[in-house]
Each structure stands twice: as structure tokens, then as C-alpha cells.
């Protein structure tokens, strides 16, 4: 009967599944046959175990990859497939837990490094980066040489991880490199101001990406959906915010009460200083639009 069914279909998995009702305990027990050779059973053996005649299994990572690629989510939700995935996840539970704990320690260490940097913390952060890079390269090699399943989103995630580790490494060691000369101090200040922001936010995003493997991963997916909805709203909100910030600046320009620092105050201001003034205008406008009392102080009310 198994040979007549098309593999990796609902009918195929149904033929290899048995259900046992334990009325006394009000439980339902599923019995699955994963062997490549079908187990010989009779209707009288439904309540008994299904015998396996081979060590190989009809489901492996290639089957799961093909089902995902073909968007056969109905088949993926079959109890036999879900049980196989759950068993494999249990086998990898220790490694996942270790990964989450390691990146959690890295995030805390990076946060501590921002407030007080020492040579020991520099070396510790660098060691974590080297460890993560090693496993990243190993994962990329396995994907390329064995599974041959490098997707577009894998490339995006891989590039984002590399950018995170590069920004973190530069944040840790650039102050030491910059201390050897005093050229372009303004540019150095901007770089050293911007790098820790990129490093900590990127590390936080990576930590959430890793947490999706935990039992609380469903909340990560919920947050992703919320951010997607916010992204759609942001296409209207951000232009409106920019327009109101400049309009408010123009309205208050000749009133004697400047809402924020004017570009006219310093004719020798650099491009970066002017950019900061624009960002300050947008930031203050956004705080006033959500009801902050800072608006009353600016208007003298």
C-alpha cells in the first residue's frame, strides 16, 4: 500500500500514522512509521507499535526543504512531520540554548563596554566576535557545499551579521587606532559616536533573531508582523514629520523665539553640524506631536 502512494503527501503520511485513544487518561497517542520499508501491519495491530524494518527514515532535511520550497504548509502541519521536526529540535536543544546564552552574554558585555571600556573587555568582545565568525563561516560552508540551499534571505542575514561584527570590532579598536594622531578630530568624533549605536542595535536585532528558536519565538514573529505594519504606516508618517518640522521652524523663525538652534547662528558650521540641527528639528517635532510639554516651553505659554 505504501508503494502505491506518492511520497511526501498527506495520504502518504496518513498511511504511516496510527492513533491510539487512551480513554481512561483522556489522551490521544500518535504512532508513526518513519522507516523507508513499510511496516507490515494489520487492522488488529492499530493499537500496537508499528515495527521499523530499516534504520533510514522517509523524512529528512531534504524533504522538509522541498515542502517549504513548494509552499506545502498543509503537509508540513501533519502530525507525523511536526513530530519529526520536534524530535530534531530536541536533539539540538542544548546547542540552541548554548547559542542563546553565548549571544546574551555578548550583548551584556557589549552594553557594559559602552559605559566603561577596559583592555579585558576589548579582548573579551573580540574573542566573542572571532567565535561567532568561525561558526558563521562553518554554517556558510555547509550551506554551500552540502545543502546547496542558499536563499536570498540567507544572504541578507549573513551580510547583516558580518556588518554587525565589523561595526563592533571597529567600535572596540578604532579609539586605540585614532589615539596615535590628532588629524580630523571632528570626523573621528562622529565615527566613534555612530559606531556604538550601530553595534548595540545590530547586536540586539541578532539576539532577537536567535531567540526565535526558543519556546518564546512566537512573540518574535508577532513583533516582526507589528514592525511590518508600522513600516507601511511610516511611508506616510515620516514625510509628514519632516514637513511639519520644517514648517514649524519657518513659522517661528522671525518671531523672536527660536524653537531650536538656527543655521544662521554659525556661518562656519560644518555639514555634519547642519545635519545634526536638522535631526534635532525632526526629533523635537516628533516629541511635540506625541504630546510632550516641551512645546509649551518653546512657545512661551
C-alpha positions as a LaTeX table, in Angstrom:
\begin{tabular}{lrrr}
\hline
Residue & $x$ (\AA) & $y$ (\AA) & $z$ (\AA) \\
\hline
Unk1 & 0.00 & 0.00 & 0.00 \\
Unk2 & 2.86 & 2.40 & 0.81 \\
Unk3 & 4.47 & 1.94 & $-2.61$ \\
Unk4 & 1.28 & 2.96 & $-4.41$ \\
Unk5 & 1.11 & 6.35 & $-2.71$ \\
Unk6 & 3.02 & 9.39 & $-3.85$ \\
Unk7 & 5.71 & 10.24 & $-1.26$ \\
Unk8 & 5.52 & 13.38 & 0.86 \\
Unk9 & 1.76 & 13.85 & 0.56 \\
Unk10 & $-0.99$ & 13.88 & 3.14 \\
Unk11 & $-2.17$ & 10.45 & 2.01 \\
Unk12 & 1.36 & 9.06 & 2.30 \\
Unk13 & 1.82 & 10.34 & 5.85 \\
Unk14 & $-1.70$ & 9.25 & 6.84 \\
Unk15 & $-0.90$ & 5.71 & 5.73 \\
Unk16 & 2.10 & 5.66 & 8.07 \\
Unk17 & 0.25 & 7.08 & 11.08 \\
Unk18 & $-1.83$ & 5.37 & 13.74 \\
Unk19 & $-3.89$ & 6.89 & 16.52 \\
Unk20 & $-4.37$ & 5.30 & 19.90 \\
Unk21 & $-7.10$ & 6.63 & 22.22 \\
Unk22 & $-6.49$ & 6.25 & 25.93 \\
Unk23 & $-10.00$ & 6.88 & 27.23 \\
Unk24 & $-9.02$ & 6.24 & 30.83 \\
Unk25 & $-6.49$ & 9.07 & 30.73 \\
Unk26 & $-8.30$ & 11.12 & 28.06 \\
Unk27 & $-5.19$ & 11.12 & 25.90 \\
Unk28 & $-4.50$ & 10.54 & 22.23 \\
Unk29 & $-1.25$ & 8.83 & 21.29 \\
Unk30 & 0.11 & 9.07 & 17.75 \\
Unk31 & 2.25 & 6.24 & 16.36 \\
Unk32 & 4.34 & 6.90 & 13.25 \\
Unk33 & 6.34 & 4.68 & 10.93 \\
Unk34 & 9.41 & 6.52 & 9.60 \\
Unk35 & 11.17 & 3.51 & 8.10 \\
Unk36 & 11.88 & 3.50 & 4.37 \\
Unk37 & 10.47 & 0.00 & 4.12 \\
Unk38 & 6.82 & $-0.12$ & 5.12 \\
Unk39 & 5.99 & $-1.93$ & 8.31 \\
Unk40 & 3.60 & $-4.83$ & 7.86 \\
Unk41 & 0.56 & $-4.20$ & 9.99 \\
Unk42 & $-2.98$ & $-5.45$ & 10.13 \\
Unk43 & $-6.12$ & $-3.74$ & 11.39 \\
Unk44 & $-5.69$ & $-5.69$ & 14.64 \\
Unk45 & $-2.29$ & $-4.07$ & 15.17 \\
Unk46 & $-3.55$ & $-0.49$ & 15.16 \\
Unk47 & $-3.26$ & $-0.25$ & 18.93 \\
Unk48 & 0.20 & $-1.82$ & 18.91 \\
Unk49 & 3.56 & $-0.32$ & 17.91 \\
Unk50 & 4.48 & $-0.03$ & 14.26 \\
Unk51 & 7.59 & $-2.07$ & 13.56 \\
Unk52 & 10.53 & $-0.49$ & 11.74 \\
Unk53 & 12.32 & $-2.63$ & 9.20 \\
Unk54 & 15.05 & $-0.14$ & 8.30 \\
Unk55 & 17.22 & 2.42 & 10.05 \\
Unk56 & 16.68 & 5.02 & 7.28 \\
Unk57 & 13.74 & 7.41 & 7.53 \\
Unk58 & 11.26 & 8.65 & 4.94 \\
Unk59 & 11.65 & 12.23 & 6.21 \\
Unk60 & 14.89 & 14.16 & 6.30 \\
Unk61 & 16.01 & 17.74 & 5.84 \\
Unk62 & 15.74 & 17.46 & 2.06 \\
Unk63 & 12.06 & 16.54 & 2.32 \\
Unk64 & 11.42 & 19.48 & 4.63 \\
Unk65 & 13.31 & 21.80 & 2.28 \\
Unk66 & 11.24 & 20.65 & $-0.71$ \\
Unk67 & 7.97 & 21.02 & 1.19 \\
Unk68 & 8.90 & 24.53 & 2.26 \\
Unk69 & 10.06 & 25.47 & $-1.23$ \\
Unk70 & 6.79 & 24.22 & $-2.73$ \\
Unk71 & 4.74 & 26.02 & $-0.03$ \\
Unk72 & 3.07 & 22.78 & 1.06 \\
Unk73 & 2.29 & 24.06 & 4.53 \\
Unk74 & $-0.70$ & 21.75 & 4.89 \\
Unk75 & 1.62 & 18.76 & 4.58 \\
Unk76 & 4.16 & 20.42 & 6.90 \\
Unk77 & 1.45 & 20.64 & 9.60 \\
Unk78 & 0.79 & 16.91 & 9.50 \\
Unk79 & 1.41 & 15.37 & 12.96 \\
Unk80 & 3.98 & 12.96 & 11.53 \\
Unk81 & 6.05 & 15.82 & 10.04 \\
Unk82 & 5.66 & 18.01 & 13.12 \\
Unk83 & 6.75 & 15.15 & 15.36 \\
Unk84 & 9.86 & 14.63 & 13.20 \\
Unk85 & 10.72 & 18.34 & 13.44 \\
Unk86 & 10.12 & 18.32 & 17.19 \\
Unk87 & 12.44 & 15.33 & 17.65 \\
Unk88 & 15.19 & 17.04 & 15.71 \\
Unk89 & 14.72 & 20.25 & 17.69 \\
Unk90 & 15.03 & 18.30 & 20.92 \\
Unk91 & 18.31 & 16.85 & 19.66 \\
Unk92 & 19.59 & 20.38 & 19.02 \\
Unk93 & 18.14 & 21.92 & 22.21 \\
Unk94 & 21.48 & 22.02 & 24.02 \\
Unk95 & 23.24 & 23.71 & 21.10 \\
Unk96 & 20.41 & 26.27 & 20.70 \\
Unk97 & 20.46 & 27.02 & 24.42 \\
Unk98 & 24.22 & 27.48 & 24.35 \\
Unk99 & 23.91 & 29.78 & 21.33 \\
Unk100 & 21.27 & 31.93 & 23.04 \\
Unk101 & 23.27 & 32.15 & 26.28 \\
Unk102 & 26.50 & 32.99 & 24.43 \\
Unk103 & 24.92 & 35.80 & 22.44 \\
Unk104 & 23.10 & 37.06 & 25.54 \\
Unk105 & 26.43 & 37.32 & 27.37 \\
Unk106 & 27.92 & 39.04 & 24.32 \\
Unk107 & 25.10 & 41.60 & 24.28 \\
Unk108 & 25.50 & 42.33 & 28.00 \\
Unk109 & 29.28 & 42.58 & 27.61 \\
Unk110 & 28.89 & 45.00 & 24.72 \\
Unk111 & 26.45 & 47.12 & 26.72 \\
Unk112 & 28.87 & 47.18 & 29.64 \\
Unk113 & 31.73 & 48.08 & 27.30 \\
Unk114 & 29.86 & 51.18 & 26.11 \\
Unk115 & 29.71 & 52.58 & 29.66 \\
Unk116 & 33.23 & 51.61 & 30.71 \\
Unk117 & 35.84 & 50.17 & 28.38 \\
Unk118 & 38.87 & 48.25 & 29.57 \\
Unk119 & 41.50 & 46.14 & 27.85 \\
Unk120 & 39.97 & 42.97 & 29.31 \\
Unk121 & 36.57 & 43.87 & 27.85 \\
Unk122 & 38.18 & 44.69 & 24.50 \\
Unk123 & 39.77 & 41.25 & 24.37 \\
Unk124 & 36.58 & 39.51 & 25.53 \\
Unk125 & 34.41 & 41.22 & 22.88 \\
Unk126 & 36.99 & 40.41 & 20.21 \\
Unk127 & 37.06 & 36.76 & 21.32 \\
Unk128 & 33.27 & 36.55 & 21.04 \\
Unk129 & 33.42 & 38.09 & 17.56 \\
Unk130 & 36.05 & 35.58 & 16.45 \\
Unk131 & 33.97 & 32.69 & 17.83 \\
Unk132 & 30.79 & 33.85 & 16.10 \\
Unk133 & 32.63 & 34.45 & 12.83 \\
Unk134 & 34.06 & 30.93 & 12.93 \\
Unk135 & 30.63 & 29.37 & 13.27 \\
Unk136 & 29.23 & 31.72 & 10.63 \\
Unk137 & 31.86 & 30.63 & 8.13 \\
Unk138 & 31.22 & 27.00 & 9.05 \\
Unk139 & 27.48 & 27.45 & 8.53 \\
Unk140 & 28.03 & 29.15 & 5.19 \\
Unk141 & 30.36 & 26.37 & 4.03 \\
Unk142 & 27.81 & 23.70 & 4.99 \\
Unk143 & 25.05 & 25.57 & 3.19 \\
Unk144 & 27.12 & 25.99 & 0.05 \\
Unk145 & 28.79 & 22.58 & $-0.16$ \\
Unk146 & 26.23 & 20.19 & 1.31 \\
Unk147 & 22.66 & 21.52 & 1.28 \\
Unk148 & 23.05 & 23.82 & $-1.77$ \\
Unk149 & 20.18 & 25.89 & $-0.41$ \\
Unk150 & 21.49 & 29.44 & $-0.25$ \\
Unk151 & 18.45 & 31.69 & $-0.45$ \\
Unk152 & 18.20 & 35.45 & $-0.85$ \\
Unk153 & 17.21 & 35.92 & 2.80 \\
Unk154 & 20.15 & 33.80 & 3.93 \\
Unk155 & 22.48 & 36.18 & 2.04 \\
Unk156 & 20.75 & 39.18 & 3.67 \\
Unk157 & 21.07 & 37.67 & 7.17 \\
Unk158 & 24.67 & 36.64 & 6.52 \\
Unk159 & 25.60 & 40.13 & 5.31 \\
Unk160 & 23.83 & 41.74 & 8.29 \\
Unk161 & 25.76 & 39.52 & 10.71 \\
Unk162 & 29.06 & 40.40 & 9.05 \\
Unk163 & 28.20 & 44.11 & 9.24 \\
Unk164 & 27.32 & 43.72 & 12.93 \\
Unk165 & 30.60 & 42.06 & 13.81 \\
Unk166 & 32.60 & 44.51 & 11.69 \\
Unk167 & 30.93 & 47.52 & 13.35 \\
Unk168 & 31.52 & 46.00 & 16.79 \\
Unk169 & 35.18 & 45.28 & 16.04 \\
Unk170 & 35.76 & 48.81 & 14.72 \\
Unk171 & 33.97 & 50.32 & 17.72 \\
Unk172 & 36.25 & 48.42 & 20.10 \\
Unk173 & 39.59 & 49.07 & 18.41 \\
Unk174 & 39.20 & 52.35 & 16.48 \\
Unk175 & 39.68 & 54.53 & 19.61 \\
Unk176 & 43.10 & 52.92 & 20.07 \\
Unk177 & 43.97 & 53.49 & 16.42 \\
Unk178 & 42.72 & 57.09 & 16.48 \\
Unk179 & 44.82 & 57.90 & 19.53 \\
Unk180 & 48.06 & 57.74 & 17.50 \\
Unk181 & 47.39 & 61.04 & 15.69 \\
Unk182 & 45.24 & 64.16 & 16.04 \\
Unk183 & 44.10 & 64.61 & 12.44 \\
Unk184 & 40.41 & 65.01 & 11.51 \\
Unk185 & 39.23 & 65.06 & 15.10 \\
Unk186 & 35.69 & 66.10 & 14.11 \\
Unk187 & 35.29 & 63.12 & 11.79 \\
Unk188 & 36.70 & 60.78 & 14.43 \\
Unk189 & 34.18 & 62.01 & 16.99 \\
Unk190 & 31.30 & 61.36 & 14.62 \\
Unk191 & 32.58 & 57.86 & 13.81 \\
Unk192 & 33.08 & 56.98 & 17.47 \\
Unk193 & 29.62 & 58.37 & 18.25 \\
Unk194 & 27.89 & 56.44 & 15.47 \\
Unk195 & 29.63 & 53.05 & 15.71 \\
Unk196 & 28.40 & 52.04 & 19.20 \\
Unk197 & 24.83 & 52.86 & 18.18 \\
Unk198 & 25.11 & 50.61 & 15.13 \\
Unk199 & 26.87 & 47.89 & 17.13 \\
Unk200 & 24.38 & 47.70 & 20.01 \\
Unk201 & 21.27 & 47.91 & 17.80 \\
Unk202 & 22.63 & 45.31 & 15.38 \\
Unk203 & 23.55 & 43.01 & 18.27 \\
Unk204 & 20.05 & 43.42 & 19.71 \\
Unk205 & 18.44 & 42.55 & 16.37 \\
Unk206 & 20.70 & 39.49 & 16.07 \\
Unk207 & 19.78 & 38.43 & 19.60 \\
Unk208 & 16.07 & 38.61 & 18.74 \\
Unk209 & 16.77 & 36.62 & 15.57 \\
Unk210 & 18.42 & 33.91 & 17.67 \\
Unk211 & 15.61 & 33.97 & 20.26 \\
Unk212 & 13.13 & 32.92 & 17.60 \\
Unk213 & 14.50 & 29.39 & 18.09 \\
Unk214 & 13.42 & 29.40 & 21.74 \\
Unk215 & 9.96 & 28.43 & 23.06 \\
Unk216 & 9.14 & 32.15 & 23.07 \\
Unk217 & 9.94 & 32.56 & 19.39 \\
Unk218 & 6.27 & 33.10 & 18.57 \\
Unk219 & 6.48 & 36.54 & 20.20 \\
Unk220 & 9.42 & 37.44 & 17.95 \\
Unk221 & 7.31 & 36.62 & 14.90 \\
Unk222 & 4.46 & 38.70 & 16.34 \\
Unk223 & 6.81 & 41.66 & 16.76 \\
Unk224 & 8.03 & 41.23 & 13.17 \\
Unk225 & 4.44 & 41.48 & 11.94 \\
Unk226 & 3.90 & 44.61 & 14.03 \\
Unk227 & 7.06 & 46.18 & 12.59 \\
Unk228 & 5.89 & 45.34 & 9.08 \\
Unk229 & 2.60 & 47.11 & 9.73 \\
Unk230 & 4.48 & 50.09 & 11.16 \\
Unk231 & 6.68 & 50.13 & 8.05 \\
Unk232 & 3.59 & 50.61 & 5.92 \\
Unk233 & 2.43 & 53.49 & 8.13 \\
Unk234 & 5.93 & 55.02 & 8.15 \\
Unk235 & 5.69 & 55.76 & 4.42 \\
Unk236 & 3.11 & 58.40 & 5.38 \\
Unk237 & 4.32 & 59.29 & 8.87 \\
Unk238 & 7.96 & 60.12 & 8.08 \\
Unk239 & 7.29 & 62.61 & 5.22 \\
Unk240 & 4.60 & 64.24 & 7.37 \\
Unk241 & 7.02 & 64.53 & 10.29 \\
Unk242 & 9.73 & 66.11 & 8.12 \\
Unk243 & 7.27 & 68.55 & 6.54 \\
Unk244 & 5.86 & 69.67 & 9.92 \\
Unk245 & 9.32 & 70.12 & 11.44 \\
Unk246 & 10.45 & 72.49 & 8.70 \\
Unk247 & 7.10 & 74.26 & 8.58 \\
Unk248 & 7.21 & 74.87 & 12.34 \\
Unk249 & 10.77 & 76.17 & 12.03 \\
Unk250 & 9.71 & 78.61 & 9.31 \\
Unk251 & 6.71 & 79.82 & 11.31 \\
Unk252 & 8.78 & 80.58 & 14.40 \\
Unk253 & 11.83 & 81.89 & 12.56 \\
Unk254 & 11.09 & 85.65 & 12.81 \\
Unk255 & 9.01 & 85.57 & 15.99 \\
Unk256 & 11.91 & 86.16 & 18.38 \\
Unk257 & 11.53 & 82.66 & 19.89 \\
Unk258 & 13.57 & 80.10 & 18.06 \\
Unk259 & 12.16 & 76.57 & 18.51 \\
Unk260 & 15.68 & 75.15 & 18.08 \\
Unk261 & 19.14 & 76.23 & 17.02 \\
Unk262 & 19.11 & 78.18 & 13.77 \\
Unk263 & 21.51 & 77.56 & 10.92 \\
Unk264 & 22.27 & 81.28 & 10.87 \\
Unk265 & 23.92 & 81.23 & 14.29 \\
Unk266 & 27.15 & 79.86 & 12.89 \\
Unk267 & 28.19 & 80.66 & 9.35 \\
Unk268 & 31.18 & 78.36 & 9.71 \\
Unk269 & 29.10 & 75.33 & 10.67 \\
Unk270 & 30.17 & 72.10 & 9.02 \\
Unk271 & 27.89 & 69.84 & 7.04 \\
Unk272 & 27.70 & 67.42 & 9.95 \\
Unk273 & 26.65 & 70.19 & 12.34 \\
Unk274 & 23.92 & 71.28 & 9.96 \\
Unk275 & 22.78 & 67.69 & 9.67 \\
Unk276 & 22.54 & 67.41 & 13.45 \\
Unk277 & 20.43 & 70.57 & 13.57 \\
Unk278 & 18.02 & 69.07 & 11.03 \\
Unk279 & 17.82 & 65.83 & 13.03 \\
Unk280 & 17.22 & 67.90 & 16.16 \\
Unk281 & 14.33 & 69.66 & 14.43 \\
Unk282 & 12.74 & 66.35 & 13.45 \\
Unk283 & 13.26 & 64.89 & 16.94 \\
Unk284 & 11.71 & 67.84 & 18.76 \\
Unk285 & 8.78 & 67.95 & 16.37 \\
Unk286 & 8.11 & 64.25 & 16.90 \\
Unk287 & 8.13 & 64.70 & 20.70 \\
Unk288 & 5.69 & 67.61 & 20.44 \\
Unk289 & 3.39 & 65.65 & 18.13 \\
Unk290 & 3.00 & 62.92 & 20.76 \\
Unk291 & 2.04 & 65.45 & 23.44 \\
Unk292 & 5.27 & 66.42 & 25.19 \\
Unk293 & 5.09 & 69.64 & 27.26 \\
Unk294 & 8.29 & 70.87 & 25.65 \\
Unk295 & 6.07 & 72.63 & 23.10 \\
Unk296 & 4.69 & 74.94 & 25.81 \\
Unk297 & 8.22 & 75.97 & 26.87 \\
Unk298 & 9.20 & 76.77 & 23.26 \\
Unk299 & 6.12 & 78.86 & 22.58 \\
Unk300 & 6.34 & 80.66 & 25.94 \\
Unk301 & 2.85 & 79.57 & 27.08 \\
\hline
\end{tabular}
